[in-house]
Amino acid sequence: MRTAIEISLYPLSSDYVPPIKDFIARLNTYAEIQVTTNALSTQIAGEHQPPAGS
């Protein structure tokens, strides 16, 4: 099953850009997911394995 989510991070301090860029960089280390970033959010998509026994 393919799953897609959209994440928006909102600044809680004036120095918000570095943590957001770090988070997106860490997402990009996972080859099994597709990460798409735009000015307002980041979309993540990939194959989802349901828990065993579901």
PyRosetta script that sets phi, psi and omega in degrees:
from pyrosetta import init, pose_from_sequence

init()
pose = pose_from_sequence("MRTAIEISLYPLSSDYVPPIKDFIARLNTYAEIQVTTNALSTQIAGEHQPPAGS")
pose.set_psi(1, 134.2)
pose.set_omega(1, 178.4)
pose.set_phi(2, -91.6)
pose.set_psi(2, 133.5)
pose.set_omega(2, -179.2)
pose.set_phi(3, -122.3)
pose.set_psi(3, 141.9)
pose.set_omega(3, 176.3)
pose.set_phi(4, -133.5)
pose.set_psi(4, 139.4)
pose.set_omega(4, 176.5)
pose.set_phi(5, -133.5)
pose.set_psi(5, 157.6)
pose.set_omega(5, 176.9)
pose.set_phi(6, -124.5)
pose.set_psi(6, 130.6)
pose.set_omega(6, -177.9)
pose.set_phi(7, -119.6)
pose.set_psi(7, 133.5)
pose.set_omega(7, 172.7)
pose.set_phi(8, -123.6)
pose.set_psi(8, 128.6)
pose.set_omega(8, 177.2)
pose.set_phi(9, -108.2)
pose.set_psi(9, 131.6)
pose.set_omega(9, -177.6)
pose.set_phi(10, -110.8)
pose.set_psi(10, 137.6)
pose.set_omega(10, -176.4)
pose.set_phi(11, -67.2)
pose.set_psi(11, 133.0)
pose.set_omega(11, 173.3)
pose.set_phi(12, -110.9)
pose.set_psi(12, -1.4)
pose.set_omega(12, 176.7)
pose.set_phi(13, -147.4)
pose.set_psi(13, 170.2)
pose.set_omega(13, -178.4)
pose.set_phi(14, -74.6)
pose.set_psi(14, -17.7)
pose.set_omega(14, -178.6)
pose.set_phi(15, -103.6)
pose.set_psi(15, 59.6)
pose.set_omega(15, -172.1)
pose.set_phi(16, -91.0)
pose.set_psi(16, -20.3)
pose.set_omega(16, -174.3)
pose.set_phi(17, -65.6)
pose.set_psi(17, -48.6)
pose.set_omega(17, -178.0)
pose.set_phi(18, -57.2)
pose.set_psi(18, -45.0)
pose.set_omega(18, 178.6)
pose.set_phi(19, -63.0)
pose.set_psi(19, -35.6)
pose.set_omega(19, 179.2)
pose.set_phi(20, -68.0)
pose.set_psi(20, -45.5)
pose.set_omega(20, 178.1)
pose.set_phi(21, -62.7)
pose.set_psi(21, -37.8)
pose.set_omega(21, 177.7)
pose.set_phi(22, -64.0)
pose.set_psi(22, -43.8)
pose.set_omega(22, 179.3)
pose.set_phi(23, -61.0)
pose.set_psi(23, -46.0)
pose.set_omega(23, 179.3)
pose.set_phi(24, -64.7)
pose.set_psi(24, -39.5)
pose.set_omega(24, 177.6)
pose.set_phi(25, -62.1)
pose.set_psi(25, -40.0)
pose.set_omega(25, 177.8)
pose.set_phi(26, -67.3)
pose.set_psi(26, -38.0)
pose.set_omega(26, 176.1)
pose.set_phi(27, -60.2)
pose.set_psi(27, -39.5)
pose.set_omega(27, -177.6)
pose.set_phi(28, -69.1)
pose.set_psi(28, -7.9)
pose.set_omega(28, 177.0)
pose.set_phi(29, -80.0)
pose.set_psi(29, -11.7)
pose.set_omega(29, -179.5)
pose.set_phi(30, -93.3)
pose.set_psi(30, 106.1)
pose.set_omega(30, -177.5)
pose.set_phi(31, -65.3)
pose.set_psi(31, -24.5)
pose.set_omega(31, -174.7)
pose.set_phi(32, -82.7)
pose.set_psi(32, -2.3)
pose.set_omega(32, 176.8)
pose.set_phi(33, -120.6)
pose.set_psi(33, 152.5)
pose.set_omega(33, 176.0)
pose.set_phi(34, -102.4)
pose.set_psi(34, 125.8)
pose.set_omega(34, -178.6)
pose.set_phi(35, -115.0)
pose.set_psi(35, 124.3)
pose.set_omega(35, 177.8)
pose.set_phi(36, -123.5)
pose.set_psi(36, 125.1)
pose.set_omega(36, -177.1)
pose.set_phi(37, -115.8)
pose.set_psi(37, 137.7)
pose.set_omega(37, 172.4)
pose.set_phi(38, -131.2)
pose.set_psi(38, -172.3)
pose.set_omega(38, -174.7)
pose.set_phi(39, -66.6)
pose.set_psi(39, -23.2)
pose.set_omega(39, -174.4)
pose.set_phi(40, -110.5)
pose.set_psi(40, -22.3)
pose.set_omega(40, -175.6)
pose.set_phi(41, -161.5)
pose.set_psi(41, 176.3)
pose.set_omega(41, 175.3)
pose.set_phi(42, -125.1)
pose.set_psi(42, 129.5)
pose.set_omega(42, 176.6)
pose.set_phi(43, -102.9)
pose.set_psi(43, 137.3)
pose.set_omega(43, 179.9)
pose.set_phi(44, -124.9)
pose.set_psi(44, 132.1)
pose.set_omega(44, -179.8)
pose.set_phi(45, -138.7)
pose.set_psi(45, 149.0)
pose.set_omega(45, 177.3)
pose.set_phi(46, 178.2)
pose.set_psi(46, 175.4)
pose.set_omega(46, 178.4)
pose.set_phi(47, -75.0)
pose.set_psi(47, 137.8)
pose.set_omega(47, -178.1)
pose.set_phi(48, -115.0)
pose.set_psi(48, 129.0)
pose.set_omega(48, 175.2)
pose.set_phi(49, -100.1)
pose.set_psi(49, 118.7)
pose.set_omega(49, 176.7)
pose.set_phi(50, -63.0)
pose.set_psi(50, 151.6)
pose.set_omega(50, 177.9)
pose.set_phi(51, -58.8)
pose.set_psi(51, 148.2)
pose.set_omega(51, 178.9)
pose.set_phi(52, -57.7)
pose.set_psi(52, 139.1)
pose.set_omega(52, 178.6)
pose.set_phi(53, 86.0)
pose.set_psi(53, 4.6)
pose.set_omega(53, -179.2)
pose.set_phi(54, -86.4)
pose.dump_pdb("model.pdb")
